[in-house]
């Protein structure tokens, strides 16, 4: 139990990094999608 602080901090840093990366990817994708003309967006 003496390593609990280290373990929790590692989990927080890991999940925080993954969440920040996912947020950046979604934001970049939305920015790039806004630049496309409507005819080139097959998902709409």
N, C-alpha and C positions, 0 to 999 in steps of 0.2 A: 504493500500500500504506500510505501514511501516514494514510489515512482509515478503515482497517480497524476500529479501536476504535470509532469513531463508528457505523459501519455495523452492527457486531455489537451494540452497545448499543441501537441503534434496533430491531433485530430482537427482542432480548430483551424490551424494553419493550412492543413491539407484541404479541408472542405471549403475554406474561404478562398483558397487559390483556385480550386475547380470552379466555384461559383463566379469568381471574377473573370476567369477565362471564358466561361459560357456566356456571361453578360457581354463581354467584348465581341465574341463571335456573332451573337444575335444582333448587336448594334451595328456591326460592320455589314452584316448581311442585309439588314434593312436599309442602310445607307446605299449599298450597291444596287439593291432592287429598285430604289427610288430613281436611279439614273437610267433604268431601262425603259424603252418605249413599251406601251401596253401590248403591242403585238408580239413582243418577245417574252412575255410572261405567261407560260403555259399553265401555271398553277392558279391563275385568276380566271 
